[in-house]
Amino acid sequence: MHPFRANQYLFTEVAPFPEVKFPLKIDKSWSGYLRIGNGWGDWVNTSGNMTYHVESKEDYDSKMGLIKDCWKIRSKAIYPFGVSYLDFLFNSEIGFVRMDYLNYEEQKLTFELIDMIEN
């Protein structure tokens, strides 16, 4: 999933993308790479390495109620200027349930699923 990248969400550019690699299982790990091109100010022409690790499978008590069987995934992006983190919960039926960002300057941002509309 490509996260928001404008205004106050700009720093998600240097955080790991919310990403899953199927099949998911506890202790599974994978990595990724991102090269940042023109238009990103101080970050232009830099690149970073991402790592992902499936920590656990747990139930999550959300504002919508209990969401069972969420995968807890911890990720890290390493750039020359610092390290940013993204911890997220992913449910195989619903998708991304919660995303907690912490960037290299200690800024925090949380996205949480609070409602769903079924068709």
Order of alpha helices (4+ residues) and beta strands (2+ residues): beta-beta-beta-beta-beta-beta
